[in-house]
Amino acid sequence: MEIASSVKTPLSQTNVKSQKSRIFLLLSFGIPMLFLAVGLVLQNVHPFGDQQILVVDFWHQYYPFLRLLHEKLQHGGSLLYTWDSGLGSNFVSIFAYYAASPLNLLTALVPETFLRDAVTLVLLLKVGFAGLFFACFLRGTFRRNDFSLCIFSVMYALCSYILGYYWNIIWLDTVALLPLVVLGLVYLVRDGKCRLYCIALGLSLFTNFYIGMFTCIFAVIAYCCLCVCYLRWKQLPMRTLAMAGCSLLGGALAAIVLIPTYYALQLTYSVNNAFPTAVQFYENWRTLAANLISFHEPTSKDGLPNLACGVLPLVLIGPFLRSGRIRIREKIMAVLVLAFLVISCNCNVLNYIWHGFHFPNMLPYRFSFLFSFALLTVGYRAFLVVLEEKCRVWDLLAMLAVTVGVFLIAYNVQENRAVYWTAALMLLYTGIMLLAYRQIFGKKMLYLAVSIVLAFEMFQNVKLGTETVSTSAYTGYPASYTDVENLLEQIDEQDETPFYRTELSTWYTLNDPALYGYRGVSQFSSMANENATKWIRSLGFPASEAGNRYYYGGGTPVGNAFTGVRYLISRASTVLDDSAWEQIASSESCYAYRNQYDLPIGFRANASLLEYDPNPEANPFDNLNTLFRLATGIETPLFTMLEVDSVDYEGADALKNSYGNYTYHTDASAESHSLQYNYRVPLDTTLYGYMNLQDVSNITILQNGVYKGYFNNGKQGFIFPMGTYQGADTASVSMTLPKDAVSGLIVLYMYQINPDVLEQGFAALQNGGITLTETSDTKLSGTLTAEQDGVCYFSIPYESGWHAKVDGVKTEITPIAGEMVAVPVTAGTHTITLTYCPKGFVAGACCTAGAVLLLLAVSFVQWKTGKRLLQPVPEEQAEFAVPEAVPEKEKAEETES
């Protein structure tokens, strides 16, 4: 990648403060915004239709967390912790990954009703800033100030990476900031100025530490290129020392989120990775190279890396390699960097390292925007040479050679329609350069012709990108929102206790607590605590460590008690477990229920609970029996199994392997495939089932052959309530298999609950419940009376940020199975206080404060003394072949000065 200066007269000596000098930056900001806005309007995005940009994880994750931040900003609350996600979560880590964009502060100015529209505007602003900052990079690096800035900035802001992943709004800040980071390196190496690099790198890491990691790696690559372009050997030590120091200072500026997030990451599933044992390549090289062309759908979820950034830089590769005005060292560095980035997209080892020693589950090649940046930089360097040398015959021949090469590579590999259009535009650009060569086109006409062709290309790419990413319905998101809010208000009016948890009977997103605004169980986050996920899965709730998710799915009285769920809201129907839930309110077709076996967030349990070691892979009813026995001391099992009485097959058959485990096979000639398992109930009781079966959307519950209800069958198995039955009743679980199903495994358990054991155990646990006197986002305090020694169990996921005091004395937390908070207590009445501060937050805050003070001190000293820590490289080292295009008016002003 070549990013060298090309000017004799420093930009600081021109009239950059004039309106004329700013217009190209403003255009670079506004044009990409306009193009993407038109694309969204064509997709009927609100307020120009009834669609919204929330899709995939934006729908499930990003918006709920943005709504959570919006609530904290508008109504107050700590940014360190939240109860509205996953039984309680470290909010610093959520903020660092999902919501740290400074532009999100703008959303605090609008009511929640318009939050989704505000988020759409924020997206457009991020794309605009990508164009603006790339223009700043080109202007500062090449010391140009003309319309060429706009041409290449639009291609960066609307490259296929952004058009395919714009729904992944949390990444775009760092993508936009990359040009400023590299420009900061240019200033550091060439001019001896360090401040921009420090600030831009720190902001890049702050806005998203994950994508910021790519920027850090690329900064090292860019620095090596700059050293080759600008420095002599004797200048390397001081510049390298300065670069290392500024990099540390930039990291320190973001340490307030980086250090606590680092510790939070140690609790996630993603830290458990194995380095690849062998080098492998994913794709055919020709297939990879064919993805450079325009006019094809970008990768939005899974597929090839998004490498395309416009046809013009492809055409200019020829002149770049041909021109004698561009030094050999620049060409070698450019080829090496571009080749390395392409190989990184195709090599499993490099891909693994780039992604932080981790293979992403979806959204591959997340660093591919770096290739677009490098290619556009190379293209701009060649464009300046062609522009100022008035395009030669050899340049035209080189452009034609590249056009033929691109056509041969992509033909019958990429969509031929895209190949034809790309080749046509490459020939068109070559024709424009020919007209410039024959002096038929002057510089203004050349810019106009290139702009017209580019506008056509960008519009088509934006249209394809927005169609590929798609949209979701604006109205009705979230489902039954008004009714749920009404019920939450009614619950709050009826319940005077300072803390309780609520859940939805069926999930809408996997982050319903954050989306609707209540203290709940569910969470889907890359920062999810793996130990909390295991605990939730062992209780029979749907959860997946690898999927970074756990969420509410009905559950049992034990599961609800040990997660502190007091209220349940049903958006469509009544709950089946009527023995455990009492209806207390309604709003339209939504109902609110109170748990009859509710336990507070903390309660005294037997000390033997510390011996509990749940196995998430085991039968969840066995885990619940063990948990209930250790907590209460009651030896009689709470749940006992029911054997299958009969099975009804339609177009399928199943073989029993062991209790609850079956292997099914389908009849290929049958039109439909279904299975129904029937259980004869021996006595009056309440039943609970557990099923794990992939690709089945719904589980239907029948009582004596009559429909009773249904449950969504997620990708994770979970316990679902079957309802109350009388002796001799038949309870049935029915499922329809996919049409293309051939064979598979079914896990289906059926258990009845012992009501006497339930009443006895819960009475003992309720007597030891904590009475809270003080609650906040980071503190819980209350009194508890223990009839005998034991532990106070809290339904709070454990992490080292929690600290406990019993009767004012600091007490060590003894987490249950290393997963949930528990504090030892002796017989008697005690005051227990829990406080939270993320591990590493204080150290991070001190590092950030120190870095800010140091940066201010250095800037002050330089201002007072007028001296820099580093001297700029001599004029002859910073001078490259292409002269600057300075407007005539500015030349005159410069001469006068």
N, C-alpha and C positions, 0 to 999 in steps of 0.2 A: 504494500500500500504506500503510495507516494503522497505525502502531505507537506510539500515544501513551499517556501515562499517564492514569489515570482515577480518581485517588484524592486525598483531602485529607490523610489520615494516612499517612505513610511506613511501609512494611512493617517497617522496622527498629525501629519503635516498638511493634510487636505481638510477641506471644510466639512467634516463629517457631521457637524451639528446642524447643518442646513436641512430643510425639509426634503430636499432632493436626495440627500444621502440616506434618509430613513425610509423613503418610499419603497425601496426594494425589500427591506426587511418586513415592512407592513404587508406588502403583497405576498411575501413568502409565508406569512402567518395566516392571511385571510383566504388565499386561493385554495389550499387544501381543505380548510374548514368548509368552504362553499361547495366544493366537489362532494365531500362526504355528506354534507347536509342535503344536497340534491338527491344523493343515493338513498338516504333515509326517508326523504319525502316520497320517493318512488315506491318505497316499501310501506308507505302509509303509517309511518311512525308518528305517534301523538306529538303535537296537537294537529297534525295533518292527516290523521286517520286513527284507527283503533288498534294499533300495534305498538309494541315497545321493543327496546333493544335487549331486554333481559332474556337470555337463552343459556342453556347448559348450566355451567357453574355460576354464571352471572345471576341466573334465576334462583339457584339453590343456595349459593354461598355469598357472593360478593354484595348483592343488594341487601340481604338481611343484615350483614355486618355493617354496611354503610348506614342502614336505618338505625342500627344500634349506636353507632357513633353520632349520628344526627340527634338521637334522643339525648345522649350525654351532653352534647354541645348546647342544646337548647334548654334542657331542664336540669342540668348539673349532674354530677356523678363522677366517680373516679375513673381515670383512664388506665388504672392499674389492674382492675379486676371487674368482672361482670358476672351476675347471677343469671343473666338471660341467655345463657348458652352452656349446655353440657354440665348441669349440676353446679356450675361455677367454673370459670375459666380465667386464665391469665390473659387479660385484655391487651397488655403490651405486645405480646407475641401475635395476637390476632390483628392488632392495629398495624404492626410492622409489616405483615404480609399482605393484608387486605385493604387497609384504609389510611395509610400514612401520607397519601398525596396531599400536598398543601392546598390543592384546588378543592379538596373536599370541605375545607373550611367555608367555602362559598355556599355550600348547601345549608349551612346553619341559618342563612338569611331567608330561607323559604319554609313555609309550613310543610308538614309531612305529606299533605295532599299533593303537592307539586314536586315531591322529592325525586320521583322517577324522571320527570321532565328536566329537573336540575342536573341529574346524573347524565342525561343525554347531552346537555349543554357542556358539561365537564368533559365528556368524551370528545366533542368537537374542539374544545379548547386544547386538549392534550395533542390532538393531531395538528392543530395550528402551531403549537409550540414546537412540535417536531420539525415543522418547516422553518420556523423562525430561527431555532437554534442551529439548524444545519446551514442556514444562510449566514448566521453569525460566524460559524466555523469557516465557511468558504471565504468570507470577507476578511476575517482576521488572519487566516493562513495564507491565502493567495493575494491578499491586499487588493481585492477587486471590489468594485462598487457599481455594478450595472445590472441589467436585467438577467444576465446569466445566473445570478444568485437564485432568482425565482424559479428558473427552469429546473435546476437540479434539486432545489429544496422541495419542490412539489413532488418530484419523483421519490425522494426519501420519505416524506410524510405520507405518501400513498403507495408505498412499496407493498408487495404481496404479503409480507409479514404482518404489517399493520391491518391490511384489508382482510386477512384471514383470521387474525387474532384480536381485532378491535373489541370484540365482546369481552376479551380478557383484559378489562380496563385497568386492572391493578398493575399490569406490566408497562403500560404506555409511558408513564412518567420517566422511567429509567431509559427507555428507548429514545425518548425525546431529548434527554439530558446527555446522551452519549456524545453528540458533537461538541458540547461545551466542555466535557471532560478532555477530549482530544485537543480541542483548541487551547485549553489550559496547559496541556503538555507542550504544545507548540510555543506558547508564551514562555514556559519554563525553560525549554531547551534553547530556543532562538533568542528570546529577549531577556531572559533572566528574571521573569516575573512568575511568582509562585501562587499568588492569591486565588486566581480563577480556578486553577486545578484543584486546590484544596477544597474550595467551596463546592464546586461542581461534583467532585467525587463524593464528598460528604452528603450532599443532597441526593445524589444517585443512590447511595447505600441506604439513606434514610427512607426514601420513598418506596423502595422495595429491595430488601437485602438480597433476595434470590436472584433477580435479574441484575442487580448491582454487582453480584459476583462475576457475571460475564463481563461487565464493564471493567472490573479490576484486572481480569486476565487479559483483556484486549488492551488495556492501558500499558501493560508490560510489552506487548507486541508493538504497539504504536510507538512507545518510547525507543525501542530498538531501531525502528525505521527512522525516527527523527535523528537519532544519533548518527546513523549512517549518512543521512542527508545533510546534516548541519555541522557536526562536530569533528574535531581532530582528536587524536589519541590523548593528548595532554589535557584536553578539556573534559574527558569522560569522568574521571573520579569525582570532581565536585558536582557535576550535573547529576551523576547517579546517586550520590549521597543526598542531594537536594530532592531528587525524585522520590527516594525511599522515605525521607523525612516528611515530605508533603503528603505522600500516600498514607503514612501513619497518622498525620494530622487530620487528613480527610476522613479516615476511619474513626478517629477520636471524635470528630464533630457529630457523627451518627451513633456514637457508643451508647447513648442513652436508650436506644432501642436495640442496638446490635448485641450488647452483652447480655441483657436479660433474655433476648430471643435465642441466643446461643444456648443458654441453659434450658430454655423451654424445648428447643429442638432435641435435646438429649432424652426427652421423655416421649418422643414421637416414634412411630414405626419406621420412618424413613432412615433412621440412623443404623438400622440393621440391614446392611448390604454386604455383598460379597464381590470382590474385584473379579472381573472376567478372567477366566483361566486361559482363554485362547483368543487370538485376534480374528475377528470376523468382519465382513463387509455386508451391509444390508441390501444395497441396490446395485443394479448394473450401472456403470459409470455413464453410459449414454443416456439412460433414463434420468439420471440425476442432472446431467447437463441440460437435457431438454426442458427441465423445469425453469430454466432461465428466461424463457420467452414469455410474452404477454398474452392477453386475451384467453386465458384459461382460468378455471376456478382455483382459488388459493386453498391451501389446506386449512381447514377450520377446526378440525378435531384430530384426525389421524390421517397420515399420508406422507408425501414427500416433503422435504424442507422447502419453506417459502424463500426462494432465492431471487425471484424476479423483482426488478425495480425500474423497469422501463426499457424500451428498445434502444434509445439514444446511447446509453453507456456501452451497450453491446457493439454498436456500430463503431464507437470511438476506440475500442480496443486495438483495432488495426493501426490507426494513426499514432496511438500511444507507443506501440511496439516499434513502429517504423521511424518515428521522428528522431532526427539527430540532435534536436534541441533538448531532448529529455535524456539525461545521463543514464548510462548503463546500470549504475547502482540503483537508481530509482526503479527502473524496469524490473530488475532482479527482485527487489524487495516487494514490489507490487505482485509479481507472479507468485512468489513464495507465500505471501500472506493469503492471497485468494485461494491458492491451491491447498494450503493448510486448513482453511475454513471449510472448503468443500470436502476434503478428506475427513475432517472432524464430523461432518454430517453423515458419513458413510461407514465410519470405523467404530465398532462397538466400544473399544477401549477409550478412544478420545471422546466419544459421546458420553460415556460414563463419567469421565473426569470433568468435562465441561459442566455437567449437571450436578456438580457437587458430590461426586462419587455415589451416584444414584441414577437408576434408569426411571424416567418419568412414566406414569401409567398411561397418560394420554398427552396430547399436544406435544408432538415430538420436535426435536431440533429447536429448542427454545432460544438458542443463541444465534439463529440464522440471520437475524437483523444486522449482525456485524458484517456479514458478507455484503449486504446491500450498501451499508455505509462505505466499505472499502471500495466496492466496484464503482460507486458514484463518485468517490474521491478521485479514483484513477480516471474515470470518464471526464471529470471536470478539468483535470490537468491536461488531458489531450484536447479538450474543447478549446482551452485557452491558446494552446499552440496553433491549432487549426485556425482559430479566429484571428490571431495576430499575424500569422504567417500568410494569411489569405489563401489557405487551402491549396495544396499542390496536387499534381497528377498522381503522385505515389500515394498520397492520402486517399484519394478516390479509389484507387486500385485496392488499397488495403481494406477500405470499407466494403468493397464488393467481395473481396476474398472472405471476410468475416461473415458477410450475409450468406454466401454460398455454404460456408462451414456450418453456420447455425441451422440453415435449412436442412442440410444432409443429416445432421445430428438429430434434429427434432422430428423429421418426417416419419410418419407411421409409429412414432413413439409417444409424442404428445398428440392432442387432438389436432387433426390436420387443418381444421378451420383456424385454430390458433396459429398454426405454423404458417399458413398462407398470409394471414393478416400481419403477423410479425415480419415475415420476409418483405411484404409490400411496404410496410413502414420503414424498414431498413433501407430499401431501395429509394423510398421517398426522401429520407434524410440524406442519402447519398446524392440524390438529385438536387436537393437544396444546396448542399456543399458545392456541387458542380456549378450552379448558378453563381454562387459566391466566388468561385475560382475564376469564372469568366467575367467577373465584375458586373454581372447583370443585377445581382443583389448586393446592396450595401449592408452594413452591419444592422441597421434598423430593420430592413426587409428580411434579413436572415433570422433575426430574433422573432419577427412576426410570423414567418413561415414555420419555424420550429415550434413556436407556441401553439399554432393552430393544430399541427400534427399531434403535439403532446396533449393538448386538451382533448382531442378525440380519443387518444389512447387511454388517458386517465379516466375519462368518463366511462368508457367501456369496462375498464378494470374495476372501477368503483361499483358500477352496476352489477358486475359478476360477483364481486366480493360481498356486497350487501345481500344479494340473492342467496349466495352460498351460506352465509352466516345465518340468515333468516331472522325471524322475529317471533314474538309471542303476543298473546292477547293482552291489551292494556286494561280493558274492563274486566273485572272479576279477579284481578290479582291484588292481594291474596284472596282466595275464595272465602266468601261469607265474612269479609273483614269487619263490616259494620256490626253484624250480629255477634261476632266473637268479642269485639270491643265492648259492646253493651253487656255481655255476660261477664267479662272481666271486671267491669265497673260494678255490677251487681254483687259479684263475689267480694270485691273489696269493701263494699258497703256493709255486707253481712259479717265479714271476718275482721275482728279488731286486733288480731295478733299481728306482730310486726313482720313475720316471715312465714311464707308457705309456698308450696310449689303447685303448679298447674300443668296440665298437658292436654293435647287433643287426642281423641280416641283413635283417629286415623290421621296419618301424616299428610301434609300438603307439600311442603318442601322438607328437606332434611335439617332445616334450621328454623323450625316453626317458632320456638321461643324468641329468637332474635327478630324474626319477621313480624310476629304479632305483638311482641312486647310483653312477655310474661316470664317468670322464673320457672324453668322447665328442665327436662332431661336431655333433649335431643341436641346433637351437634354433628355437623359435617364440616371438617376443617383440616387443612394440611398440618395444622398445629395441634391436632387432637392428642390428648394424653393417652398413650397406649395402655397404661395400667388401668385408667378409667374405662377404656373400651373393653378390656378383658373382664373387668368387674361387671359391667353392664351386660355383657354377653353371657356371663355365668349366671346372671339372674333371669335369663330367658328372654331378654329384649333383643331386637335385631341390632347387630353390631358387627363391625369388621375392622380389625387392626390395619390390614393392608389397604382397605378402602377409606381409612381415616374418618370413620363415622360410627355413631351409635345414636339410636333414636327410639322413641316410645312406640310400642306396638300392642298395648292392651295390658299384658302382664297379669300377675297374681297378687293377692293381698301381701305376700312377703316381698315381692319385687317392688310394689308400690310403697311399702313401708320403708324399706331400706334405701329408697331414693327420695323419700319425703314427699311423694305426690299426694296432695290433699284434695285437689279438684280436677275434674275431668270435663272437657267440653266436647260434645258430639255435634258435628256440623250437618249431619244428614239423618241420623236415626238414633233410636234409643240404644243404650249399652246392653250387652247380653248378660253381663255379670251383675244382675240386679240384686243379688244377695250382699254384694260388697259396696254398691253405690246407691246413694239416695238423691233423687232429682230435687234441685233447690231453685232452679230458675230456668227461664226459656226466653228466646228471642227469635221470632219467626220459626224457622225449621231447625234452629240450634238449641241445644239443651245443656245445662250445667248440672254436674253431679258432685256430691261430697263423698269422700272415702269414709266408709264406716270403720275401717281398720287403719286409721291415719295415725302416723307417728310423727313427732316434730323432727326438725333437722338434726337434733341431737338427743340421744336417750341412753340410759344406763343399760348395759348388757353384761352377762357373765364374762369373767376374765378369760374363760376358755375360748371366747370368740377370737382371741389373738392367735389361736391355733388354726384358724380357718385358712385353707389353701385351695381356693376354687380352681377348677379345671374347666376352662371355657370350651374345651373339646368334648367334655363329658355330657351325659344326659343332664339337662338343666334342672330337672326335678330332683335329681340326686343332690345337686349343688344346693338347691333350696332347702331340702330336708336337713342337710348337714348344717347349713347356716342357721336355720331356725333352732335346731337342737343345741348348737353351741351357744347361741345367744340367750336361750331361755332355760336350758337344762332339762327340757322335756324329751324323754327318750322315744316316745311313741312317734312314728313317722307322720308328718303332716299330710303328705301326698302318697297315695297308693295307686298302682297301675291297674288299668283295665285291659283285658285281652280282647282281640278282635273277635266278634261273633260271626261275621260274614263279610264277603267282599263282592261287590257287583262290578263286572268288567264290561266295557263296550269298546271294541276295537283294540283291546290291549289285554295283557296278562301280566301278573306280577308273582315273583317267587320270594318267599320269606327267607331271609338270611338269619335273622335273630329278632328278638323283640323290637318292633318298631322299625326294622330295617328291611327294605324290599328292593328287589331289582325288577324293573318293568321292561316289557318288550311290546311293541305295537304291531298291529296288523297293517301292512302297507296298503292293502286293498280296501280297508275301511275308510269311510268318509270322515269319521271323528273318533277320537280316542279319549276315554274318560275312565276314571276309577272312583269307586265309592266304598269307604270303609265304615262298617256298621258295628256299634258297640251296644251290648245289652247292659243297662244300668241295674245293678243289684239292689240298690236302696236309694232313698231320697238323698240327693247330694248335689254339689256343684262340680262341674267338669271343666278341665282345662286341657287343651291340646297343644302339641308342638309339632310343626312340620317344617322340613327343609327340602324343597324340591325346586330346582332351577326351571326357569322359563314358564312357570305357571302363574298367571296374573292374579287369579282370585281363588280363594278357598270358600266354599259354600257350606254352611252349617244347616243341618236338618234335624228336626225333632219329630220322631215317629213319621218320617217321610215328608213332613211339612217344613217349608222354608222358614228358617229362623234368623239368618243373617249371613254376612260374608265378611271376609278380611282380604286386604291386599296382600299378596305374597311377594315380598321383596326378595332381593338376592340373598339375604341372610335369613336363616331360620329363626323363629321366635315362638314364644308361648302366646296362645290366644284363648280368651275365655269362651267356653261353649254354652254357659248358662246353667240354670237350675233344672234338674230332672227328678222325676219320681221313680220309685222302684218299678222295674219291668218296662220302663221307657226305652226307646232305641235312639241313640245319638249317632249321627252320621256326618262324616266329612267327605265332601265330594270335590273332585278336581277334574278339569279338562286339560288334557295334554296338548301341546302344539301339534299342528298338522304334520310338520316335518320331523316330529320326534320319532326316534327309532328304539332307543333303549336308554336307561338311566337308573339312578338310585333315588329311592324315596326314604326319608326318615319321618316317621309319624308315631308320636307317643300320645297316649290318652291316660289322664290321671284324674282321680277324684280326691277332693279335699276332705279332711277330717274336721268337722266344725267344732267339736269339743276341744281338740288340741289347739285349733286356731284361737278360740275364745280365751282359753287358759293362758296361752303364750302371750297374746297381745295385751291382756290385762296386766301381766307382769312388766312388760316393756313400757306400756303407757304410764304406769306408776312412776317410772324413772325418767320421764321425759323432761327436757330442759324448758324452762320458762324464760324466754328472751326478754331482756330489758333494754337492749341497745343493738341496733343493726345499721349497717352501712355497706357500701360496696367492698370495703376492706376490713370490716370488723363485725364480730358477733360477740355478745356478752349476755349471760343469763345465769339463772340459779337452777340447781339440780339437787334432788334429794335421793341418795342411794341407800337402799335398805341394807346392803352389804357391799364389800369391796368388789370392784369390777372395772369396767372401762366405759367411758362415755363415747359411744359411736356417733360420728357425724357423717351424714350423707354428702360429703364434700370430697372430691378427688384430691388425693394427697400430692403435694409437691413441697419442696424445701422452703418455699416462701411463706408457708404457714408457721405461726408461732403461738404457743399456748401459755396461759397463766391460770393456775388454780388457786383461788383465794389470794390473788396478788403475787403468787410465787411462780416464777418461770418453771414450766414443766415440759419435759420432753414428750413430743408426740410419738405414739407407737402405732404406726399405720397398720390397718388390717391387711395382711397379705401384701404389704407395701403399696396398697392401692387406695385405701380410704382412711380419712383422718380419724384417729381415736386417741383419747387422753385417759390415762389411768386415774381412777378415783377411789377413795376409801368411803366406808360407810358414813353417812351423815349428809348435811346440807353444804353445798359448795357453790361458789361463784366461779364460773369458767369464762374465760375471755380468749377469743381467737382473733389474731390480727394477721394481715397479709401484706407483704411487699415482695414483688418478684425478685428472685435471686439474681443478683448482678445489677439491679436497677440503681442502687446507690452508687456503686462503683462506676456504672455507665454515666450517670448524671454528673459525677465529679469529673470524669474524663471529658465529657462534652463541654462543661463549664470551663475547664482548664484550657481546652483547645480553642474555645472562643476568645478567652482572655489572651492567650498567646498570639492568636491571629491578629487581634486588635493591637496588641503591644508592638508586634513587628511592623504592622502597617503604620502605626504612629511614629515609630522610630524612623522608618523610611521617609515619611512625610516631613518630619522635622529636619532630617539630615540631607534629604534629597539624594540619598545613595541607595542602591539596591544591594541585596545580599549577593546576587550573581550579576556579573556583567554580561551584556548581550554579546552574541558572537559578532566578529568583525563584519563589515558591510559586504566584503567580497565572498564570505562564506554564506551569507543569507541571501545573496543575489543569484537568481536563477534566470533562465533564458527568456522568459516571457515578460515583456513590459506591462505595466499596469494601464488599464483603460481608465484614464481620469477624464471626466467631463471637461469640455473646453472652458466652461465658466470657472470650474474649480482650478484649472491650470492657470488661468489668469489671476485668480485670487492668490494662488500660491506664489506666482512670480512677483506680485506686488508686495507680499509679505517678506 
